[in-house]
Amino acid sequence: MVALWFNSGMNYWLVKSEPAAYAWAQFVKDGQAAWTGVRNFQARNNLRAMKKGDLVCFYHSVTEKQVVGVAKVQKESYPDATADAGDWSCVDLVPVKPLVRPVNLAEIKADPKLADLPLLKQSRLSVTPLSAAQFAHLLKLSGTKL
């Protein structure tokens, strides 16, 4: 049941990746990934706000434009070793479950319950927060139960 995953201490997130660069299938095959390469201050601050156990929607950007799976934060923010300069962070994510049915961007845009989704308001941001209600609604739309 989805409700078992929801608690007041948990946060929910959406991360974006181009499938050609790092797809859900590769993430599942790898079993975990350091979420590196984020070079936007707001997205970096969102990474820093992630806590171990938080749930994350995995979104294929650019070509597919759809939420395809659910991940979990395995390790909280630490310095991003891929950064040549600056104060950048990453987190470790592990796959939890693929969505039964991906939820595409057109469906998200058409749903009034998702009108305030940061994906729609700040479309270029690669790491965004979700409310518990938004996360639950995305799962419902996909037919996925955790």
KADA-V76113 format. One record per residue. RES is the residue in three letters. SS is DSSP state (alpha for helix, beta for strand, coil for the rest). OMEGA is omega in degrees with one decimal (NA if undefined). Layout:
res: (RES | RES)
ss: (SS | SS)
omega: (OMEGA | OMEGA)
This chain:
res: (MET | VAL | ALA | LEU | TRP | PHE | ASN | SER | GLY | MET | ASN | TYR | TRP | LEU | VAL | LYS | SER | GLU | PRO | ALA | ALA | TYR | ALA | TRP | ALA | GLN | PHE | VAL | LYS | ASP | GLY | GLN | ALA | ALA | TRP | THR | GLY | VAL | ARG | ASN | PHE | GLN | ALA | ARG | ASN | ASN | LEU | ARG | ALA | MET | LYS | LYS | GLY | ASP | LEU | VAL | CYS | PHE | TYR | HIS | SER | VAL | THR | GLU | LYS | GLN | VAL | VAL | GLY | VAL | ALA | LYS | VAL | GLN | LYS | GLU | SER | TYR | PRO | ASP | ALA | THR | ALA | ASP | ALA | GLY | ASP | TRP | SER | CYS | VAL | ASP | LEU | VAL | PRO | VAL | LYS | PRO | LEU | VAL | ARG | PRO | VAL | ASN | LEU | ALA | GLU | ILE | LYS | ALA | ASP | PRO | LYS | LEU | ALA | ASP | LEU | PRO | LEU | LEU | LYS | GLN | SER | ARG | LEU | SER | VAL | THR | PRO | LEU | SER | ALA | ALA | GLN | PHE | ALA | HIS | LEU | LEU | LYS | LEU | SER | GLY | THR | LYS | LEU)
ss: (coil | alpha | alpha | alpha | alpha | coil | coil | coil | coil | coil | coil | beta | beta | beta | beta | beta | beta | beta | coil | coil | coil | coil | coil | alpha | alpha | alpha | alpha | alpha | alpha | alpha | coil | coil | beta | beta | beta | coil | coil | coil | coil | coil | alpha | alpha | alpha | alpha | alpha | alpha | alpha | alpha | alpha | coil | coil | coil | coil | coil | beta | beta | beta | beta | beta | beta | beta | coil | coil | coil | coil | beta | beta | beta | beta | beta | beta | beta | beta | beta | beta | beta | beta | beta | beta | coil | coil | coil | coil | coil | coil | coil | coil | coil | beta | beta | beta | beta | beta | beta | beta | beta | beta | beta | beta | beta | beta | beta | beta | beta | alpha | alpha | alpha | alpha | alpha | alpha | coil | alpha | alpha | alpha | coil | coil | coil | alpha | alpha | alpha | alpha | coil | coil | coil | coil | coil | beta | beta | beta | beta | coil | alpha | alpha | alpha | alpha | alpha | alpha | alpha | alpha | alpha | alpha | alpha | coil | coil | coil | coil)
omega: (178.8 | -175.1 | -179.9 | -178.6 | -175.1 | 172.7 | -172.7 | -178.2 | -175.9 | 173.1 | -177.8 | -171.6 | 170.5 | 173.8 | -178.0 | 174.5 | 174.2 | -178.3 | 179.3 | -179.5 | 179.1 | -175.8 | 176.6 | -178.5 | 177.8 | 177.2 | 179.0 | 179.3 | 179.9 | 179.7 | 174.3 | 178.7 | 168.0 | -177.9 | -173.9 | 172.4 | 179.2 | -177.0 | 174.9 | -174.5 | -179.8 | 177.6 | 177.1 | 178.9 | 175.2 | 175.3 | -178.9 | 179.6 | -179.0 | 179.4 | 178.3 | -179.2 | 176.3 | 179.5 | -169.8 | 171.4 | 179.7 | -173.6 | 172.4 | -178.0 | 174.1 | -173.7 | -176.2 | 179.9 | 179.4 | 172.8 | -173.1 | -177.1 | 177.8 | 177.5 | 178.7 | 176.1 | 179.7 | -179.8 | -179.3 | -174.2 | 173.9 | -176.1 | 179.6 | -177.8 | 179.4 | -179.0 | 177.3 | -179.0 | 177.1 | -175.7 | -176.0 | -175.3 | 172.8 | 174.2 | 173.1 | 178.5 | 172.8 | 178.2 | 175.9 | -174.0 | 171.4 | 174.3 | 176.5 | 178.0 | 177.4 | 176.9 | -174.1 | -175.5 | 179.3 | 178.4 | 178.7 | -179.2 | -176.8 | -174.7 | -179.0 | 179.4 | -179.6 | -175.8 | -178.9 | -180.0 | 179.4 | 176.5 | -179.6 | -176.1 | -179.0 | -168.8 | -178.8 | -178.5 | -172.3 | 178.1 | -177.2 | 175.8 | 171.7 | 171.0 | 176.6 | -179.6 | 178.3 | 178.7 | -179.6 | -178.8 | 176.2 | 177.4 | 179.5 | 179.3 | -177.1 | -177.0 | -175.9 | 173.9 | 177.6 | NA)
